[in-house]
Amino acid sequence: MILGAGVYALIGPAAGQAGNALWLAFVLAGLTAGLTAYAYARLARLAPRNSPEFQYTALAFGARPGFVAGTLMLLADVLAAATVTIGFGGYLEHLAGTPTVVNALALTVALGAILWLGVEQSIAVAIVLTGLEALGLLLVIAVGMPSWPATDYLTAPRGLTGVSSAAAIIFFAYLGFDELGNFAEEMRRPERDLPRALLISLVATTVIYVLVALSAVAVVDAERLGSSAAPLALVVGGVLGKRADMVLSLLALAATANTVLLLLAASARSIYGMAAAGVLPARLAHVGQTAVPVTAIVLVLAMQAVLVVVGTLRQVAAITDAVVLVSFMFVNASLSWLATRHRTPSRGGRRIAETLIPSLALVLCAWLLLHAGLASLLAAVGLTLVLVLLGSSSWIPHMG
């Protein structure tokens, strides 16, 4: 869910902001994700069901705030899928010369067919693609390692502001840990399996991302990375030549297709979870012959197609990050609220941790949100206010 596509598509814009201190942006984003994942892991014991942002926030503050948090993350998932789909289109245009938008729409149709087959089939495809995208990142690390000693990794032309802005961009590369909760009802023992999955995946991903960042700026100037539509292909091609450029571009296609597949699957299940709970129309909880939420899948595919046509990679990614960060703030606030009111089963030091860790995560989320750009910040705040008004409307069923 986490590895690959975000770093393949967005490491360029992030390098343009952070310079050679790109690795520090990954650490900051990874720390924010890790502390937020703690809240997901602890809350999963209390509400191990699909649409976790809705479930967790509703548990603490009621169904109306839960509707806002859940819908924000649902929209963020679709935005994220559109972002990565545009990234796929860019890499395919780099290889074949076909237009980015046409490539992105073709991917949307193909992945819709895979999703219709069923969750086991979708995850089987995802496992294969994850192996390929990990191979591409290991290749980037390997070609850059000889240049590490000669690189100054503290050079940051825009200082802490640039590093924070880069972290706000690259935070997109960590999205996916939160989606694990959307598969809680597919797990054998979610109260055990979900926390383990969160810890293992985030630690492994952060290590890989930091090593990729070290290699990328060691081989290619950060400014050149920032202006490239296929930044990691540029890194590998600069060392191994055009043939390696093509190989990495193919691996990038696998990475981006994989992430879009899983984001669409998670988005559809988020809609299903909220519809089953009564805060979205009941028809969106319809499950087809292949045991997938068919109506929800069609809806997210249509939303993604529209975003692909009207948006650009950086615009959609920045708005995605801002919306996700607001939703994460709801989740972190939920754990702190429940712990301080003794509504979690923990005692002593663990209860203190359940209060302080998500509070720190909430502050870090707010910090990154402030560096996501004014347009993205206004979009996220405006969308939240609209959802608050919708959540207060009587036409939304069973909101009381």
C-alpha positions in Angstrom: 0.0 0.0 0.0 2.8 2.5 0.9 5.9 1.6 -1.1 6.7 3.1 -4.4 4.4 5.3 -6.4 4.6 8.4 -4.4 8.4 8.4 -4.4 8.6 7.6 -8.1 6.3 10.5 -9.0 7.0 13.2 -6.4 10.6 12.9 -5.4 11.4 15.5 -8.1 9.2 18.3 -6.8 10.4 17.5 -3.2 14.0 17.7 -4.2 13.4 21.1 -5.8 12.2 22.3 -2.4 14.7 20.6 0.0 17.9 20.4 -2.1 20.3 17.8 -0.8 18.5 17.7 2.5 15.8 15.7 0.8 16.5 12.8 3.1 15.5 14.9 6.1 12.1 15.7 4.5 11.6 11.9 4.3 12.4 11.5 8.0 10.0 14.3 9.0 7.2 12.9 6.9 8.0 9.4 8.1 7.9 10.5 11.7 4.5 12.2 11.2 3.2 9.1 9.5 4.6 6.8 12.2 3.1 8.7 15.1 -0.2 8.9 13.4 0.0 5.1 12.7 0.2 4.6 16.5 -3.2 6.1 16.8 -4.5 3.8 14.0 -3.0 0.8 15.7 -4.4 1.6 19.2 -7.9 2.5 17.8 -8.0 -0.7 15.7 -8.5 -2.7 18.9 -11.7 -0.7 19.6 -13.3 -0.5 16.1 -11.7 -3.1 13.7 -13.9 -2.3 10.8 -13.7 -0.8 7.3 -13.6 3.0 6.8 -11.4 3.5 9.9 -11.4 7.3 9.9 -15.1 7.3 10.2 -15.2 4.5 12.8 -12.5 6.0 15.0 -13.7 9.6 14.9 -17.4 8.5 15.4 -16.3 6.4 18.4 -14.8 9.5 20.1 -17.0 12.4 18.9 -20.1 10.9 17.3 -21.4 10.1 13.8 -21.4 13.6 12.5 -17.6 14.3 13.0 -17.0 10.7 11.9 -18.8 11.5 8.6 -16.5 14.5 8.1 -13.3 12.6 8.8 -14.3 9.5 6.8 -15.5 11.5 3.8 -12.3 13.6 3.8 -10.2 10.4 3.7 -12.4 8.9 1.0 -12.0 12.0 -1.1 -8.3 12.0 -0.4 -8.0 8.4 -1.5 -9.6 9.2 -4.9 -7.4 12.3 -5.2 -4.3 10.2 -4.4 -5.4 7.6 -7.0 -5.8 10.4 -9.6 -2.4 11.8 -8.7 -0.6 8.5 -9.1 -2.6 7.7 -12.3 -1.3 11.0 -13.7 2.2 9.9 -12.7 1.7 6.7 -14.6 0.6 8.6 -17.6 3.8 10.8 -17.4 6.1 7.8 -17.2 4.3 6.1 -20.2 4.5 9.3 -22.2 8.2 9.4 -21.4 8.5 5.9 -22.8 6.0 5.8 -25.7 5.1 9.4 -26.4 1.4 8.9 -26.0 -0.5 11.7 -24.1 -0.5 11.6 -20.3 -4.3 11.9 -20.0 -5.0 9.2 -22.5 -2.5 6.9 -20.7 -4.1 7.7 -17.3 -7.7 7.0 -18.5 -6.6 3.7 -20.1 -5.1 2.6 -16.8 -8.3 3.5 -15.0 -10.4 1.3 -17.2 -7.9 -1.6 -16.9 -7.7 -1.5 -13.1 -11.5 -1.3 -12.9 -11.7 -4.7 -14.6 -9.2 -6.1 -12.1 -11.1 -4.8 -9.2 -14.3 -6.4 -10.5 -12.6 -9.8 -10.3 -12.4 -9.7 -6.5 -10.1 -8.8 -3.6 -7.9 -11.9 -3.7 -7.2 -11.4 -7.4 -6.5 -7.7 -6.9 -4.1 -8.3 -4.0 -2.3 -11.1 -6.0 -1.7 -8.6 -8.8 -0.6 -6.0 -6.2 2.0 -8.4 -4.6 3.7 -9.0 -8.0 3.7 -5.2 -8.8 5.1 -4.4 -5.3 8.0 -6.7 -5.9 8.8 -4.9 -9.2 8.6 -1.4 -7.7 10.8 -2.4 -4.8 13.3 -3.7 -7.3 13.3 -0.3 -9.0 14.0 1.5 -5.8 16.8 -0.9 -4.9 18.3 -0.2 -8.3 18.2 3.6 -7.6 19.9 3.0 -4.2 22.6 0.8 -5.8 23.6 3.2 -8.6 23.9 6.1 -6.2 25.8 4.5 -3.3 29.3 5.1 -4.8 28.5 8.9 -4.9 27.4 9.1 -1.3 30.8 10.1 0.2 31.2 13.1 -2.1 27.7 14.6 -1.4 26.9 17.3 1.1 23.6 16.1 2.5 23.0 19.3 4.6 22.7 21.6 1.6 19.2 23.1 1.8 18.9 26.3 -0.3 15.5 27.2 1.3 16.4 26.1 4.8 13.9 24.5 7.2 11.0 26.0 5.2 12.1 24.2 2.1 12.6 20.9 4.0 9.1 21.3 5.6 7.5 22.1 2.2 9.3 19.0 0.7 8.0 16.9 3.6 4.5 18.1 3.0 4.8 17.0 -0.7 6.6 13.7 0.0 4.1 12.9 2.8 2.1 11.5 -0.1 4.7 8.7 -0.5 3.7 7.4 3.0 0.0 7.3 2.3 -1.2 3.7 2.4 -0.7 2.8 6.1 -4.0 4.4 6.8 -5.6 2.3 4.1 -4.8 -0.9 5.9 -7.7 -0.2 8.1 -10.0 -0.4 5.1 -9.2 -4.1 4.9 -9.8 -4.8 8.6 -12.8 -6.9 7.8 -10.6 -9.0 5.4 -8.1 -9.8 8.3 -8.3 -12.9 10.4 -7.5 -11.1 13.7 -7.5 -7.3 12.9 -6.8 -6.3 16.5 -3.5 -8.2 16.3 -2.7 -8.1 12.5 -3.3 -4.4 11.8 -0.9 -3.0 14.4 1.8 -5.4 13.2 1.3 -4.5 9.6 1.5 -0.8 10.4 4.8 -1.1 12.3 6.5 -3.4 9.8 5.5 -1.5 6.7 6.3 2.0 8.0 9.8 1.1 9.3 10.7 -0.7 6.1 9.4 2.0 3.9 11.1 4.8 5.7 14.5 3.1 5.5 14.1 2.5 1.8 12.9 6.0 1.1 15.8 7.7 3.0 18.3 5.5 1.0 16.6 6.4 -2.3 16.8 10.1 -1.4 20.5 9.9 -0.6 21.2 8.2 -3.9 19.0 10.5 -6.0 20.6 13.8 -5.0 24.1 12.2 -5.1 23.7 11.3 -8.8 21.5 14.2 -10.1 21.4 17.8 -9.1 18.4 18.6 -7.0 17.3 21.3 -9.3 17.3 19.0 -12.3 15.4 16.4 -10.3 12.8 19.0 -9.6 12.1 19.7 -13.2 12.0 16.1 -14.4 8.7 14.2 -15.2 10.5 10.9 -14.6 13.0 11.8 -11.8 14.2 8.3 -10.8 14.5 7.2 -14.4 16.8 10.3 -14.8 18.9 9.1 -11.8 19.4 5.5 -13.2 19.8 6.7 -16.8 22.5 9.1 -15.7 24.7 6.3 -14.4 23.7 3.3 -16.6 22.5 4.9 -19.8 19.3 5.0 -21.8 18.6 1.3 -21.6 18.5 1.5 -17.8 16.3 4.6 -18.1 13.8 2.5 -20.0 13.9 -0.3 -17.4 13.3 2.0 -14.5 10.5 3.7 -16.4 8.8 0.3 -16.8 9.3 -0.4 -13.1 7.8 3.0 -12.4 4.7 2.0 -14.4 4.4 -1.1 -12.3 4.7 1.0 -9.1 2.2 3.6 -10.1 -0.3 1.0 -11.4 0.0 -1.0 -8.2 -0.7 2.0 -5.9 -3.7 3.1 -8.0 -5.1 -0.4 -7.8 -4.9 -0.5 -4.0 -6.1 3.0 -3.5 -9.2 2.4 -5.6 -9.8 -0.9 -3.7 -9.5 0.9 -0.4 -11.7 3.8 -1.5 -14.5 1.5 -2.6 -14.3 -0.3 0.8 -14.4 3.0 2.6 -17.6 3.9 0.8 -18.9 0.5 1.6 -18.1 0.8 5.3 -19.8 4.2 5.6 -22.8 3.1 3.6 -23.2 0.0 5.7 -23.1 2.3 8.8 -25.9 4.4 7.4 -24.1 7.7 6.7 -24.0 7.2 2.9 -26.8 6.0 0.7 -27.5 2.2 1.3 -27.1 1.4 -2.4 -23.4 2.2 -2.2 -23.0 -0.9 0.1 -24.2 -3.2 -2.7 -21.9 -6.2 -3.1 -21.7 -8.0 -6.5 -21.2 -11.6 -7.5 -17.5 -11.4 -7.0 -17.9 -10.2 -3.4 -16.8 -6.6 -4.2 -18.7 -3.4 -3.6 -19.6 -2.9 -7.3 -21.5 0.4 -7.0 -18.8 2.0 -4.9 -16.1 0.9 -7.4 -18.0 2.5 -10.3 -18.3 5.7 -8.3 -14.6 6.0 -7.4 -13.6 5.1 -11.0 -15.8 7.9 -12.4 -14.4 10.4 -9.8 -10.9 9.5 -10.7 -11.5 9.9 -14.4 -12.7 13.4 -13.9 -9.7 14.4 -11.7 -7.3 13.0 -14.3 -8.8 15.1 -17.0 -8.9 18.4 -15.1 -5.8 18.2 -12.8 -2.0 18.2 -12.8 0.3 16.0 -10.8 1.5 18.6 -8.4 -1.9 20.3 -7.9 -3.7 17.1 -7.1 -0.9 15.8 -4.9 -0.8 19.0 -2.8 -4.6 19.0 -2.3 -4.5 15.3 -1.4 -1.9 15.8 1.3 -3.8 18.7 2.8 -7.0 16.8 2.9 -5.3 13.7 4.4 -3.6 15.7 7.0 -6.9 17.2 8.2 -8.4 13.6 8.4 -5.3 12.4 10.3 -5.8 15.3 12.8 -9.3 13.9 13.5 -7.9 10.4 14.1 -5.1 11.6 16.4 -7.5 13.8 18.3 -9.9 10.8 18.7 -7.3 8.6 20.5 -6.2 11.5 22.8 -9.9 12.2 23.6 -10.8 8.6 24.4 -7.6 8.0 26.5 -8.1 11.2 28.6 -11.6 10.1 29.3 -10.6 6.6 30.3 -12.5 5.1 27.3 -9.6 2.9 26.2 -8.7 -0.3 28.1 -5.1 0.9 28.7 -3.7 1.8 32.1 -0.8 3.8 33.5 2.1 4.5 31.2 0.3 3.2 28.1 -2.7 5.5 28.7 -0.2 8.5 29.0 1.3 7.4 25.7 -2.2 7.2 24.1 -2.6 10.8 25.2 0.8 12.3 24.3 1.8 10.5 21.1 -1.3 11.3 19.1 -1.1 14.9 20.5 2.4 15.2 19.1 1.3 13.7 15.8 -1.6 16.2 15.6 0.9 19.1 16.0 3.1 17.6 13.2 0.2 17.1 10.9 -0.8 20.8 11.5 2.8 21.9 10.8 2.9 20.0 7.5 -0.6 21.3 6.6 0.7 24.9 7.0 3.5 24.1 4.5 1.2 22.4 1.9 0.6 25.7 0.1 -2.1 28.3 0.5 -4.3 27.0 -2.3 -4.2 23.4 -0.9 -4.8 24.7 2.7 -7.8 26.7 1.6 -9.1 23.8 -0.4 -8.8 21.4 2.6 -10.4 23.8 5.0 -13.2 24.7 2.6 -13.9 21.1 1.9 -14.0 20.4 5.6 -16.5 23.2 6.2 -18.7 21.9 3.4 -18.7 18.4 4.9 -19.5 19.8 8.4 -22.6 21.5 6.8 -23.6 18.3 5.0 -23.1 16.3 8.2 -25.6 18.7 9.9 -28.2 18.2 7.2 -31.2 16.1 7.9 -31.1 14.4 4.5 -28.1 12.3 5.5 -29.6 9.1 6.9 -29.0 7.9 10.4 -26.6 10.7 11.4 -28.0 10.9 14.9 
